[in-house]
């Protein structure tokens, strides 16, 4: 018997574009509110994580292209 995904995960029925379409019309203030809620939820989850300090210590390296762009912006 083949595995069937729940309808909410069926990409033939729901595309990523459709999934995030609600956010397209948000004002900057509304986007800030959503971002704030997501950050708050992330901090709550992080507080419950037994490896909290390890997670907080992780850092992605800054790409060289970003470093160059920041250097250009800093020279203005």
N, CA, C and O atoms as a Tripos MOL2 file, in Angstrom:
@<TRIPOS>MOLECULE
protein
  304   303    76     0     0
PROTEIN
NO_CHARGES

@<TRIPOS>ATOM
      1 N           0.8440   -1.1770    0.0000 N.3       1 UNK1
      2 CA          0.0000    0.0000    0.0000 C.3       1 UNK1
      3 C           0.8960    1.2490    0.0000 C.2       1 UNK1
      4 O           1.7670    1.3740    0.8620 O.2       1 UNK1
      5 N           0.7000    2.1650   -0.9410 N.am      2 UNK2
      6 CA          1.5370    3.3750   -0.9980 C.3       2 UNK2
      7 C           1.2440    4.3130    0.1700 C.2       2 UNK2
      8 O           0.1350    4.3600    0.7010 O.2       2 UNK2
      9 N           2.2730    5.0520    0.5440 N.am      3 UNK3
     10 CA          2.1100    6.0410    1.6090 C.3       3 UNK3
     11 C           1.3830    7.2500    1.0320 C.2       3 UNK3
     12 O           1.7220    7.7370   -0.0470 O.2       3 UNK3
     13 N           0.3910    7.7210    1.7560 N.am      4 UNK4
     14 CA         -0.3690    8.8910    1.3120 C.3       4 UNK4
     15 C          -0.1170   10.0400    2.2790 C.2       4 UNK4
     16 O          -0.2440    9.8990    3.4950 O.2       4 UNK4
     17 N           0.2370   11.1600    1.7120 N.am      5 UNK5
     18 CA          0.4410   12.3520    2.5280 C.3       5 UNK5
     19 C          -0.8940   12.9440    2.9380 C.2       5 UNK5
     20 O          -1.8850   12.8110    2.2210 O.2       5 UNK5
     21 N          -0.9210   13.5970    4.0890 N.am      6 UNK6
     22 CA         -2.1530   14.3110    4.4410 C.3       6 UNK6
     23 C          -2.4090   15.4060    3.4120 C.2       6 UNK6
     24 O          -1.4590   15.9290    2.8300 O.2       6 UNK6
     25 N          -3.6630   15.7620    3.1750 N.am      7 UNK7
     26 CA         -3.9730   16.7690    2.1540 C.3       7 UNK7
     27 C          -3.1970   18.0710    2.3140 C.2       7 UNK7
     28 O          -2.8630   18.7150    1.3190 O.2       7 UNK7
     29 N          -2.9040   18.4690    3.5560 N.am      8 UNK8
     30 CA         -2.1890   19.7280    3.7610 C.3       8 UNK8
     31 C          -0.7590   19.6810    3.2440 C.2       8 UNK8
     32 O          -0.1640   20.7300    2.9960 O.2       8 UNK8
     33 N          -0.1940   18.4910    3.0750 N.am      9 UNK9
     34 CA          1.1750   18.3520    2.5800 C.3       9 UNK9
     35 C           1.2440   17.9540    1.1040 C.2       9 UNK9
     36 O           2.3350   17.8140    0.5520 O.2       9 UNK9
     37 N           0.1090   17.7750    0.4770 N.am     10 UNK10
     38 CA          0.0730   17.3640   -0.9270 C.3      10 UNK10
     39 C           0.4070   18.5550   -1.8170 C.2      10 UNK10
     40 O          -0.4170   19.4520   -1.9970 O.2      10 UNK10
     41 N           1.6180   18.5600   -2.3730 N.am     11 UNK11
     42 CA          2.0800   19.6940   -3.1810 C.3      11 UNK11
     43 C           1.3250   19.8070   -4.5110 C.2      11 UNK11
     44 O           1.4030   20.8390   -5.1780 O.2      11 UNK11
     45 N           0.6110   18.7770   -4.8920 N.am     12 UNK12
     46 CA         -0.2320   18.8740   -6.0780 C.3      12 UNK12
     47 C          -1.4710   19.7170   -5.7780 C.2      12 UNK12
     48 O          -2.0640   20.3070   -6.6810 O.2      12 UNK12
     49 N          -1.8490   19.7650   -4.5180 N.am     13 UNK13
     50 CA         -3.0350   20.5280   -4.1210 C.3      13 UNK13
     51 C          -2.6760   21.8930   -3.5490 C.2      13 UNK13
     52 O          -3.4230   22.8560   -3.7210 O.2      13 UNK13
     53 N          -1.5320   21.9800   -2.8700 N.am     14 UNK14
     54 CA         -1.1410   23.2190   -2.1940 C.3      14 UNK14
     55 C           0.3130   23.5270   -2.5330 C.2      14 UNK14
     56 O           1.2170   22.8080   -2.1090 O.2      14 UNK14
     57 N           0.5340   24.5690   -3.2780 N.am     15 UNK15
     58 CA          1.9030   24.9530   -3.6010 C.3      15 UNK15
     59 C           2.4420   25.8820   -2.5210 C.2      15 UNK15
     60 O           1.6790   26.4600   -1.7470 O.2      15 UNK15
     61 N           3.7420   26.0150   -2.4780 N.am     16 UNK16
     62 CA          4.3620   26.9290   -1.5160 C.3      16 UNK16
     63 C           3.8550   28.3430   -1.7350 C.2      16 UNK16
     64 O           3.6090   29.0740   -0.7750 O.2      16 UNK16
     65 N           3.6990   28.7280   -2.9840 N.am     17 UNK17
     66 CA          3.1840   30.0620   -3.2970 C.3      17 UNK17
     67 C           1.8110   30.2800   -2.6730 C.2      17 UNK17
     68 O           1.5430   31.3390   -2.1040 O.2      17 UNK17
     69 N           0.9530   29.2890   -2.7780 N.am     18 UNK18
     70 CA         -0.3760   29.3980   -2.1710 C.3      18 UNK18
     71 C          -0.2780   29.4410   -0.6440 C.2      18 UNK18
     72 O          -1.0240   30.1570    0.0240 O.2      18 UNK18
     73 N           0.6570   28.6600   -0.1140 N.am     19 UNK19
     74 CA          0.8130   28.5700    1.3330 C.3      19 UNK19
     75 C           1.2080   29.9010    1.9610 C.2      19 UNK19
     76 O           0.7970   30.2090    3.0790 O.2      19 UNK19
     77 N           2.0060   30.6900    1.2420 N.am     20 UNK20
     78 CA          2.4880   31.9600    1.8020 C.3      20 UNK20
     79 C           1.7740   33.1700    1.2090 C.2      20 UNK20
     80 O           2.1460   34.3090    1.4950 O.2      20 UNK20
     81 N           0.7670   32.9390    0.3970 N.am     21 UNK21
     82 CA          0.0890   34.0480   -0.2800 C.3      21 UNK21
     83 C          -0.5190   35.0530    0.7050 C.2      21 UNK21
     84 O          -0.6260   36.2390    0.3910 O.2      21 UNK21
     85 N          -0.9140   34.5900    1.8840 N.am     22 UNK22
     86 CA         -1.5040   35.4880    2.8750 C.3      22 UNK22
     87 C          -0.5340   36.6030    3.2750 C.2      22 UNK22
     88 O          -0.9680   37.6850    3.6690 O.2      22 UNK22
     89 N           0.7610   36.3500    3.1770 N.am     23 UNK23
     90 CA          1.7460   37.3340    3.6330 C.3      23 UNK23
     91 C           2.0450   38.4100    2.5920 C.2      23 UNK23
     92 O           2.6150   39.4480    2.9250 O.2      23 UNK23
     93 N           1.6740   38.1770    1.3600 N.am     24 UNK24
     94 CA          2.0180   39.1220    0.2970 C.3      24 UNK24
     95 C           1.3970   40.4960    0.4810 C.2      24 UNK24
     96 O           2.0130   41.5020    0.1290 O.2      24 UNK24
     97 N           0.2230   40.5560    1.0090 N.am     25 UNK25
     98 CA         -0.4590   41.8410    1.1290 C.3      25 UNK25
     99 C          -0.2510   42.5340    2.4630 C.2      25 UNK25
    100 O          -0.8930   43.5460    2.7420 O.2      25 UNK25
    101 N           0.6350   42.0050    3.2840 N.am     26 UNK26
    102 CA          0.8350   42.6170    4.6010 C.3      26 UNK26
    103 C           1.5640   43.9480    4.4950 C.2      26 UNK26
    104 O           2.4520   44.1330    3.6630 O.2      26 UNK26
    105 N           1.1700   44.8490    5.3480 N.am     27 UNK27
    106 CA          1.8690   46.1360    5.4410 C.3      27 UNK27
    107 C           3.1820   45.9040    6.1890 C.2      27 UNK27
    108 O           3.3510   44.8610    6.8200 O.2      27 UNK27
    109 N           4.1120   46.8550    6.1300 N.am     28 UNK28
    110 CA          5.3530   46.7000    6.8970 C.3      28 UNK28
    111 C           5.0830   46.4960    8.3960 C.2      28 UNK28
    112 O           5.7810   45.7210    9.0490 O.2      28 UNK28
    113 N           4.0930   47.1760    8.9300 N.am     29 UNK29
    114 CA          3.7620   47.0320   10.3420 C.3      29 UNK29
    115 C           3.2620   45.6220   10.6470 C.2      29 UNK29
    116 O           3.6180   45.0310   11.6670 O.2      29 UNK29
    117 N           2.4240   45.0870    9.7400 N.am     30 UNK30
    118 CA          1.9150   43.7270    9.9290 C.3      30 UNK30
    119 C           3.0370   42.6980    9.8070 C.2      30 UNK30
    120 O           3.0710   41.7210   10.5560 O.2      30 UNK30
    121 N           3.9510   42.9170    8.8670 N.am     31 UNK31
    122 CA          5.1010   42.0080    8.7250 C.3      31 UNK31
    123 C           5.9570   42.0290    9.9830 C.2      31 UNK31
    124 O           6.4350   40.9870   10.4310 O.2      31 UNK31
    125 N           6.1490   43.2070   10.5470 N.am     32 UNK32
    126 CA          6.9210   43.3350   11.7870 C.3      32 UNK32
    127 C           6.2390   42.5670   12.9160 C.2      32 UNK32
    128 O           6.9060   41.9030   13.7090 O.2      32 UNK32
    129 N           4.9220   42.6550   12.9890 N.am     33 UNK33
    130 CA          4.1810   41.9450   14.0360 C.3      33 UNK33
    131 C           4.3320   40.4340   13.8790 C.2      33 UNK33
    132 O           4.5360   39.7270   14.8660 O.2      33 UNK33
    133 N           4.2350   39.9380   12.6560 N.am     34 UNK34
    134 CA          4.4020   38.5000   12.4000 C.3      34 UNK34
    135 C           5.8210   38.0650   12.7550 C.2      34 UNK34
    136 O           6.0150   37.0280   13.3890 O.2      34 UNK34
    137 N           6.8080   38.8540   12.3510 N.am     35 UNK35
    138 CA          8.2020   38.5410   12.6540 C.3      35 UNK35
    139 C           8.4220   38.5120   14.1640 C.2      35 UNK35
    140 O           9.1090   37.6310   14.6810 O.2      35 UNK35
    141 N           7.8440   39.4670   14.8550 N.am     36 UNK36
    142 CA          7.9660   39.5290   16.3070 C.3      36 UNK36
    143 C           7.3750   38.2840   16.9590 C.2      36 UNK36
    144 O           7.9720   37.7210   17.8760 O.2      36 UNK36
    145 N           6.2100   37.8520   16.4930 N.am     37 UNK37
    146 CA          5.5750   36.6480   17.0450 C.3      37 UNK37
    147 C           6.4300   35.4140   16.7870 C.2      37 UNK37
    148 O           6.5780   34.5630   17.6640 O.2      37 UNK37
    149 N           6.9920   35.3150   15.5830 N.am     38 UNK38
    150 CA          7.8440   34.1680   15.2530 C.3      38 UNK38
    151 C           9.0930   34.1450   16.1300 C.2      38 UNK38
    152 O           9.5070   33.0860   16.6020 O.2      38 UNK38
    153 N           9.6820   35.2970   16.3420 N.am     39 UNK39
    154 CA         10.8780   35.3760   17.1960 C.3      39 UNK39
    155 C          10.5380   34.9870   18.6340 C.2      39 UNK39
    156 O          11.2950   34.2670   19.2850 O.2      39 UNK39
    157 N           9.4050   35.4650   19.1190 N.am     40 UNK40
    158 CA          8.9810   35.1230   20.4770 C.3      40 UNK40
    159 C           8.7620   33.6160   20.6010 C.2      40 UNK40
    160 O           9.1850   33.0030   21.5820 O.2      40 UNK40
    161 N           8.0990   33.0190   19.6060 N.am     41 UNK41
    162 CA          7.8820   31.5690   19.6270 C.3      41 UNK41
    163 C           9.2050   30.8130   19.5810 C.2      41 UNK41
    164 O           9.3680   29.8000   20.2620 O.2      41 UNK41
    165 N          10.1540   31.3050   18.7770 N.am     42 UNK42
    166 CA         11.4680   30.6600   18.6960 C.3      42 UNK42
    167 C          12.1740   30.7100   20.0460 C.2      42 UNK42
    168 O          12.8040   29.7330   20.4510 O.2      42 UNK42
    169 N          12.0780   31.8280   20.7390 N.am     43 UNK43
    170 CA         12.7240   31.9530   22.0480 C.3      43 UNK43
    171 C          12.0720   31.0210   23.0760 C.2      43 UNK43
    172 O          12.7600   30.4670   23.9330 O.2      43 UNK43
    173 N          10.7660   30.8500   22.9940 N.am     44 UNK44
    174 CA         10.0720   29.9210   23.9000 C.3      44 UNK44
    175 C          10.5640   28.5000   23.6500 C.2      44 UNK44
    176 O          10.8700   27.7710   24.5930 O.2      44 UNK44
    177 N          10.6410   28.1070   22.3800 N.am     45 UNK45
    178 CA         11.1330   26.7660   22.0460 C.3      45 UNK45
    179 C          12.5870   26.6000   22.4660 C.2      45 UNK45
    180 O          12.9730   25.5490   22.9770 O.2      45 UNK45
    181 N          13.3770   27.6170   22.2560 N.am     46 UNK46
    182 CA         14.7880   27.5630   22.6220 C.3      46 UNK46
    183 C          14.9520   27.4090   24.1370 C.2      46 UNK46
    184 O          15.8340   26.6860   24.5990 O.2      46 UNK46
    185 N          14.1100   28.0830   24.8950 N.am     47 UNK47
    186 CA         14.1850   27.9860   26.3560 C.3      47 UNK47
    187 C          13.9030   26.5660   26.8420 C.2      47 UNK47
    188 O          14.4020   26.1610   27.8910 O.2      47 UNK47
    189 N          13.1130   25.8130   26.0920 N.am     48 UNK48
    190 CA         12.7890   24.4360   26.4680 C.3      48 UNK48
    191 C          13.8280   23.4310   25.9680 C.2      48 UNK48
    192 O          13.7860   22.2610   26.3470 O.2      48 UNK48
    193 N          14.7510   23.8720   25.1310 N.am     49 UNK49
    194 CA         15.7320   22.9740   24.5280 C.3      49 UNK49
    195 C          16.8740   22.7120   25.5070 C.2      49 UNK49
    196 O          17.5120   23.6600   25.9670 O.2      49 UNK49
    197 N          17.1460   21.4550   25.8350 N.am     50 UNK50
    198 CA         18.2420   21.1660   26.7580 C.3      50 UNK50
    199 C          19.6180   21.5350   26.1870 C.2      50 UNK50
    200 O          20.5860   21.6420   26.9390 O.2      50 UNK50
    201 N          19.7110   21.7260   24.8940 N.am     51 UNK51
    202 CA         20.9780   22.1070   24.2640 C.3      51 UNK51
    203 C          20.9850   23.5930   23.8920 C.2      51 UNK51
    204 O          21.6170   23.9910   22.9140 O.2      51 UNK51
    205 N          20.2850   24.3960   24.6710 N.am     52 UNK52
    206 CA         20.1130   25.8150   24.3860 C.3      52 UNK52
    207 C          21.4390   26.5370   24.1400 C.2      52 UNK52
    208 O          21.5760   27.2470   23.1440 O.2      52 UNK52
    209 N          22.3980   26.3680   25.0190 N.am     53 UNK53
    210 CA         23.6700   27.0800   24.8870 C.3      53 UNK53
    211 C          24.4000   26.6670   23.6120 C.2      53 UNK53
    212 O          25.0130   27.5010   22.9460 O.2      53 UNK53
    213 N          24.3340   25.4030   23.2800 N.am     54 UNK54
    214 CA         24.9740   24.9200   22.0500 C.3      54 UNK54
    215 C          24.3160   25.5480   20.8210 C.2      54 UNK54
    216 O          24.9970   25.9710   19.8880 O.2      54 UNK54
    217 N          22.9940   25.6020   20.8350 N.am     55 UNK55
    218 CA         22.2570   26.1980   19.7130 C.3      55 UNK55
    219 C          22.6170   27.6750   19.5710 C.2      55 UNK55
    220 O          22.8420   28.1590   18.4620 O.2      55 UNK55
    221 N          22.6690   28.3820   20.6870 N.am     56 UNK56
    222 CA         22.9820   29.8120   20.6500 C.3      56 UNK56
    223 C          24.4130   30.0730   20.1820 C.2      56 UNK56
    224 O          24.7030   31.1360   19.6330 O.2      56 UNK56
    225 N          25.2990   29.1160   20.3950 N.am     57 UNK57
    226 CA         26.6940   29.2900   19.9910 C.3      57 UNK57
    227 C          26.8940   29.0770   18.4890 C.2      57 UNK57
    228 O          27.9160   29.4890   17.9400 O.2      57 UNK57
    229 N          25.9290   28.4400   17.8230 N.am     58 UNK58
    230 CA         26.0640   28.1760   16.3860 C.3      58 UNK58
    231 C          25.9460   29.4730   15.5900 C.2      58 UNK58
    232 O          25.0650   30.2930   15.8490 O.2      58 UNK58
    233 N          26.8240   29.6470   14.6380 N.am     59 UNK59
    234 CA         26.7910   30.8290   13.7710 C.3      59 UNK59
    235 C          27.1190   30.4020   12.3490 C.2      59 UNK59
    236 O          28.0840   29.6730   12.1200 O.2      59 UNK59
    237 N          26.3210   30.8530   11.4030 N.am     60 UNK60
    238 CA         26.6400   30.6290    9.9970 C.3      60 UNK60
    239 C          27.6900   31.6410    9.5920 C.2      60 UNK60
    240 O          27.6280   32.7970   10.0120 O.2      60 UNK60
    241 N          28.6620   31.2250    8.7750 N.am     61 UNK61
    242 CA         29.6610   32.1940    8.3240 C.3      61 UNK61
    243 C          29.0240   33.2310    7.3970 C.2      61 UNK61
    244 O          28.1070   32.9190    6.6370 O.2      61 UNK61
    245 N          29.5180   34.4540    7.4690 N.am     62 UNK62
    246 CA         29.0200   35.5190    6.5980 C.3      62 UNK62
    247 C          29.6580   35.3300    5.2190 C.2      62 UNK62
    248 O          30.8830   35.2780    5.1110 O.2      62 UNK62
    249 N          28.8420   35.2270    4.1620 N.am     63 UNK63
    250 CA         29.3930   35.0360    2.8200 C.3      63 UNK63
    251 C          30.2900   36.2010    2.4090 C.2      63 UNK63
    252 O          30.0670   37.3430    2.8110 O.2      63 UNK63
    253 N          31.2870   35.9020    1.6180 N.am     64 UNK64
    254 CA         32.2160   36.9350    1.1560 C.3      64 UNK64
    255 C          31.4820   38.0390    0.4010 C.2      64 UNK64
    256 O          31.8410   39.2100    0.5270 O.2      64 UNK64
    257 N          30.4660   37.6900   -0.3760 N.am     65 UNK65
    258 CA         29.7080   38.7050   -1.1180 C.3      65 UNK65
    259 C          29.0350   39.6890   -0.1530 C.2      65 UNK65
    260 O          28.9490   40.8820   -0.4450 O.2      65 UNK65
    261 N          28.5660   39.1990    0.9740 N.am     66 UNK66
    262 CA         27.9470   40.0660    1.9740 C.3      66 UNK66
    263 C          28.9920   40.9560    2.6260 C.2      66 UNK66
    264 O          28.7440   42.1350    2.8800 O.2      66 UNK66
    265 N          30.1600   40.3890    2.8960 N.am     67 UNK67
    266 CA         31.2470   41.1890    3.4800 C.3      67 UNK67
    267 C          31.6250   42.3390    2.5480 C.2      67 UNK67
    268 O          31.8350   43.4660    2.9960 O.2      67 UNK67
    269 N          31.7110   42.0440    1.2430 N.am     68 UNK68
    270 CA         32.0580   43.0940    0.2750 C.3      68 UNK68
    271 C          30.9750   44.1690    0.2290 C.2      68 UNK68
    272 O          31.2770   45.3610    0.1880 O.2      68 UNK68
    273 N          29.7140   43.7420    0.2360 N.am     69 UNK69
    274 CA         28.6110   44.7090    0.1930 C.3      69 UNK69
    275 C          28.6270   45.5910    1.4400 C.2      69 UNK69
    276 O          28.4320   46.8020    1.3450 O.2      69 UNK69
    277 N          28.8560   44.9970    2.5960 N.am     70 UNK70
    278 CA         28.9080   45.7930    3.8220 C.3      70 UNK70
    279 C          30.0850   46.7580    3.8060 C.2      70 UNK70
    280 O          29.9750   47.8800    4.3010 O.2      70 UNK70
    281 N          31.2050   46.3310    3.2410 N.am     71 UNK71
    282 CA         32.3690   47.2140    3.1450 C.3      71 UNK71
    283 C          32.0510   48.4010    2.2380 C.2      71 UNK71
    284 O          32.4350   49.5350    2.5250 O.2      71 UNK71
    285 N          31.3390   48.1250    1.1290 N.am     72 UNK72
    286 CA         30.9630   49.2250    0.2200 C.3      72 UNK72
    287 C          30.0250   50.1890    0.9160 C.2      72 UNK72
    288 O          30.1780   51.4040    0.7920 O.2      72 UNK72
    289 N          29.0610   49.6650    1.6430 N.am     73 UNK73
    290 CA         28.0930   50.5150    2.3290 C.3      73 UNK73
    291 C          28.7690   51.3210    3.4380 C.2      73 UNK73
    292 O          28.3950   52.4670    3.6870 O.2      73 UNK73
    293 N          29.7510   50.7330    4.0970 N.am     74 UNK74
    294 CA         30.4490   51.4230    5.1570 C.3      74 UNK74
    295 C          31.3080   52.5790    4.6570 C.2      74 UNK74
    296 O          31.6300   53.4960    5.4120 O.2      74 UNK74
    297 N          31.6770   52.5260    3.3720 N.am     75 UNK75
    298 CA         32.5170   53.5630    2.8080 C.3      75 UNK75
    299 C          31.7350   54.7980    2.3580 C.2      75 UNK75
    300 O          32.3280   55.7730    1.8960 O.2      75 UNK75
    301 N          30.4250   54.7600    2.4880 N.am     76 UNK76
    302 CA         29.6010   55.9050    2.0370 C.3      76 UNK76
    303 C          29.5430   56.9940    3.0480 C.2      76 UNK76
    304 O          28.8950   58.0160    2.8190 O.2      76 UNK76
@<TRIPOS>BOND
     1     1     2 1
     2     2     3 1
     3     3     4 2
     4     3     5 am
     5     5     6 1
     6     6     7 1
     7     7     8 2
     8     7     9 am
     9     9    10 1
    10    10    11 1
    11    11    12 2
    12    11    13 am
    13    13    14 1
    14    14    15 1
    15    15    16 2
    16    15    17 am
    17    17    18 1
    18    18    19 1
    19    19    20 2
    20    19    21 am
    21    21    22 1
    22    22    23 1
    23    23    24 2
    24    23    25 am
    25    25    26 1
    26    26    27 1
    27    27    28 2
    28    27    29 am
    29    29    30 1
    30    30    31 1
    31    31    32 2
    32    31    33 am
    33    33    34 1
    34    34    35 1
    35    35    36 2
    36    35    37 am
    37    37    38 1
    38    38    39 1
    39    39    40 2
    40    39    41 am
    41    41    42 1
    42    42    43 1
    43    43    44 2
    44    43    45 am
    45    45    46 1
    46    46    47 1
    47    47    48 2
    48    47    49 am
    49    49    50 1
    50    50    51 1
    51    51    52 2
    52    51    53 am
    53    53    54 1
    54    54    55 1
    55    55    56 2
    56    55    57 am
    57    57    58 1
    58    58    59 1
    59    59    60 2
    60    59    61 am
    61    61    62 1
    62    62    63 1
    63    63    64 2
    64    63    65 am
    65    65    66 1
    66    66    67 1
    67    67    68 2
    68    67    69 am
    69    69    70 1
    70    70    71 1
    71    71    72 2
    72    71    73 am
    73    73    74 1
    74    74    75 1
    75    75    76 2
    76    75    77 am
    77    77    78 1
    78    78    79 1
    79    79    80 2
    80    79    81 am
    81    81    82 1
    82    82    83 1
    83    83    84 2
    84    83    85 am
    85    85    86 1
    86    86    87 1
    87    87    88 2
    88    87    89 am
    89    89    90 1
    90    90    91 1
    91    91    92 2
    92    91    93 am
    93    93    94 1
    94    94    95 1
    95    95    96 2
    96    95    97 am
    97    97    98 1
    98    98    99 1
    99    99   100 2
   100    99   101 am
   101   101   102 1
   102   102   103 1
   103   103   104 2
   104   103   105 am
   105   105   106 1
   106   106   107 1
   107   107   108 2
   108   107   109 am
   109   109   110 1
   110   110   111 1
   111   111   112 2
   112   111   113 am
   113   113   114 1
   114   114   115 1
   115   115   116 2
   116   115   117 am
   117   117   118 1
   118   118   119 1
   119   119   120 2
   120   119   121 am
   121   121   122 1
   122   122   123 1
   123   123   124 2
   124   123   125 am
   125   125   126 1
   126   126   127 1
   127   127   128 2
   128   127   129 am
   129   129   130 1
   130   130   131 1
   131   131   132 2
   132   131   133 am
   133   133   134 1
   134   134   135 1
   135   135   136 2
   136   135   137 am
   137   137   138 1
   138   138   139 1
   139   139   140 2
   140   139   141 am
   141   141   142 1
   142   142   143 1
   143   143   144 2
   144   143   145 am
   145   145   146 1
   146   146   147 1
   147   147   148 2
   148   147   149 am
   149   149   150 1
   150   150   151 1
   151   151   152 2
   152   151   153 am
   153   153   154 1
   154   154   155 1
   155   155   156 2
   156   155   157 am
   157   157   158 1
   158   158   159 1
   159   159   160 2
   160   159   161 am
   161   161   162 1
   162   162   163 1
   163   163   164 2
   164   163   165 am
   165   165   166 1
   166   166   167 1
   167   167   168 2
   168   167   169 am
   169   169   170 1
   170   170   171 1
   171   171   172 2
   172   171   173 am
   173   173   174 1
   174   174   175 1
   175   175   176 2
   176   175   177 am
   177   177   178 1
   178   178   179 1
   179   179   180 2
   180   179   181 am
   181   181   182 1
   182   182   183 1
   183   183   184 2
   184   183   185 am
   185   185   186 1
   186   186   187 1
   187   187   188 2
   188   187   189 am
   189   189   190 1
   190   190   191 1
   191   191   192 2
   192   191   193 am
   193   193   194 1
   194   194   195 1
   195   195   196 2
   196   195   197 am
   197   197   198 1
   198   198   199 1
   199   199   200 2
   200   199   201 am
   201   201   202 1
   202   202   203 1
   203   203   204 2
   204   203   205 am
   205   205   206 1
   206   206   207 1
   207   207   208 2
   208   207   209 am
   209   209   210 1
   210   210   211 1
   211   211   212 2
   212   211   213 am
   213   213   214 1
   214   214   215 1
   215   215   216 2
   216   215   217 am
   217   217   218 1
   218   218   219 1
   219   219   220 2
   220   219   221 am
   221   221   222 1
   222   222   223 1
   223   223   224 2
   224   223   225 am
   225   225   226 1
   226   226   227 1
   227   227   228 2
   228   227   229 am
   229   229   230 1
   230   230   231 1
   231   231   232 2
   232   231   233 am
   233   233   234 1
   234   234   235 1
   235   235   236 2
   236   235   237 am
   237   237   238 1
   238   238   239 1
   239   239   240 2
   240   239   241 am
   241   241   242 1
   242   242   243 1
   243   243   244 2
   244   243   245 am
   245   245   246 1
   246   246   247 1
   247   247   248 2
   248   247   249 am
   249   249   250 1
   250   250   251 1
   251   251   252 2
   252   251   253 am
   253   253   254 1
   254   254   255 1
   255   255   256 2
   256   255   257 am
   257   257   258 1
   258   258   259 1
   259   259   260 2
   260   259   261 am
   261   261   262 1
   262   262   263 1
   263   263   264 2
   264   263   265 am
   265   265   266 1
   266   266   267 1
   267   267   268 2
   268   267   269 am
   269   269   270 1
   270   270   271 1
   271   271   272 2
   272   271   273 am
   273   273   274 1
   274   274   275 1
   275   275   276 2
   276   275   277 am
   277   277   278 1
   278   278   279 1
   279   279   280 2
   280   279   281 am
   281   281   282 1
   282   282   283 1
   283   283   284 2
   284   283   285 am
   285   285   286 1
   286   286   287 1
   287   287   288 2
   288   287   289 am
   289   289   290 1
   290   290   291 1
   291   291   292 2
   292   291   293 am
   293   293   294 1
   294   294   295 1
   295   295   296 2
   296   295   297 am
   297   297   298 1
   298   298   299 1
   299   299   300 2
   300   299   301 am
   301   301   302 1
   302   302   303 1
   303   303   304 2
@<TRIPOS>SUBSTRUCTURE
     1 UNK1         2 RESIDUE 1 A UNK
     2 UNK2         6 RESIDUE 1 A UNK
     3 UNK3        10 RESIDUE 1 A UNK
     4 UNK4        14 RESIDUE 1 A UNK
     5 UNK5        18 RESIDUE 1 A UNK
     6 UNK6        22 RESIDUE 1 A UNK
     7 UNK7        26 RESIDUE 1 A UNK
     8 UNK8        30 RESIDUE 1 A UNK
     9 UNK9        34 RESIDUE 1 A UNK
    10 UNK10       38 RESIDUE 1 A UNK
    11 UNK11       42 RESIDUE 1 A UNK
    12 UNK12       46 RESIDUE 1 A UNK
    13 UNK13       50 RESIDUE 1 A UNK
    14 UNK14       54 RESIDUE 1 A UNK
    15 UNK15       58 RESIDUE 1 A UNK
    16 UNK16       62 RESIDUE 1 A UNK
    17 UNK17       66 RESIDUE 1 A UNK
    18 UNK18       70 RESIDUE 1 A UNK
    19 UNK19       74 RESIDUE 1 A UNK
    20 UNK20       78 RESIDUE 1 A UNK
    21 UNK21       82 RESIDUE 1 A UNK
    22 UNK22       86 RESIDUE 1 A UNK
    23 UNK23       90 RESIDUE 1 A UNK
    24 UNK24       94 RESIDUE 1 A UNK
    25 UNK25       98 RESIDUE 1 A UNK
    26 UNK26      102 RESIDUE 1 A UNK
    27 UNK27      106 RESIDUE 1 A UNK
    28 UNK28      110 RESIDUE 1 A UNK
    29 UNK29      114 RESIDUE 1 A UNK
    30 UNK30      118 RESIDUE 1 A UNK
    31 UNK31      122 RESIDUE 1 A UNK
    32 UNK32      126 RESIDUE 1 A UNK
    33 UNK33      130 RESIDUE 1 A UNK
    34 UNK34      134 RESIDUE 1 A UNK
    35 UNK35      138 RESIDUE 1 A UNK
    36 UNK36      142 RESIDUE 1 A UNK
    37 UNK37      146 RESIDUE 1 A UNK
    38 UNK38      150 RESIDUE 1 A UNK
    39 UNK39      154 RESIDUE 1 A UNK
    40 UNK40      158 RESIDUE 1 A UNK
    41 UNK41      162 RESIDUE 1 A UNK
    42 UNK42      166 RESIDUE 1 A UNK
    43 UNK43      170 RESIDUE 1 A UNK
    44 UNK44      174 RESIDUE 1 A UNK
    45 UNK45      178 RESIDUE 1 A UNK
    46 UNK46      182 RESIDUE 1 A UNK
    47 UNK47      186 RESIDUE 1 A UNK
    48 UNK48      190 RESIDUE 1 A UNK
    49 UNK49      194 RESIDUE 1 A UNK
    50 UNK50      198 RESIDUE 1 A UNK
    51 UNK51      202 RESIDUE 1 A UNK
    52 UNK52      206 RESIDUE 1 A UNK
    53 UNK53      210 RESIDUE 1 A UNK
    54 UNK54      214 RESIDUE 1 A UNK
    55 UNK55      218 RESIDUE 1 A UNK
    56 UNK56      222 RESIDUE 1 A UNK
    57 UNK57      226 RESIDUE 1 A UNK
    58 UNK58      230 RESIDUE 1 A UNK
    59 UNK59      234 RESIDUE 1 A UNK
    60 UNK60      238 RESIDUE 1 A UNK
    61 UNK61      242 RESIDUE 1 A UNK
    62 UNK62      246 RESIDUE 1 A UNK
    63 UNK63      250 RESIDUE 1 A UNK
    64 UNK64      254 RESIDUE 1 A UNK
    65 UNK65      258 RESIDUE 1 A UNK
    66 UNK66      262 RESIDUE 1 A UNK
    67 UNK67      266 RESIDUE 1 A UNK
    68 UNK68      270 RESIDUE 1 A UNK
    69 UNK69      274 RESIDUE 1 A UNK
    70 UNK70      278 RESIDUE 1 A UNK
    71 UNK71      282 RESIDUE 1 A UNK
    72 UNK72      286 RESIDUE 1 A UNK
    73 UNK73      290 RESIDUE 1 A UNK
    74 UNK74      294 RESIDUE 1 A UNK
    75 UNK75      298 RESIDUE 1 A UNK
    76 UNK76      302 RESIDUE 1 A UNK
